[in-house]
Amino acid sequence: MKKYIWISIIFAAAVLALVVFILSANQTIALQDEVASVRDEEPIAEAPKQDTVISRALDYYYETTGDEVSDEIIAEKKNFGCHTEIYVYKDGQIEMRLYYAFGRIYEL
C-alpha cells in the first residue's frame, strides 16, 4: 500500500511540474510577441531636454500651488534611467517631488 502512495505523490508532482512548465512557456511566448509589437511602434514621446523637463515641472508646481514665480523656487532633475524625478525647492527646502515618464509629469 505504501508503494502506491509514493507512486501517486511522484506522479502528482510530475503532472504539477509539467503544468507549470507549459504555463510559463505560454507566458514567455506571449511576452515575446508583445515586445516585438512594441518595437515596431513609434515611441510615446521623446524625452525632452533637461531645461524643458525642469520648466514643465516648475509650471506644474506653480499651477498646483498658486505660488508666484520667484527666484527662490528652483528645480533639480535626477535621471534614474527608466524615469526622471524632479525636486522643487523653495527657500532651500523640498516643496514637491515630481515624476516624469512617457511625456507626463506626476506628483509623488
Secondary structure as UniProt FT lines:
FT   HELIX           2..40
FT   HELIX           50..65
FT   TURN            71..72
FT   STRAND          73..79
FT   STRAND          84..90
FT   TURN            91..92
FT   STRAND          93..101
FT   TURN            102..103
FT   STRAND          104..107
//
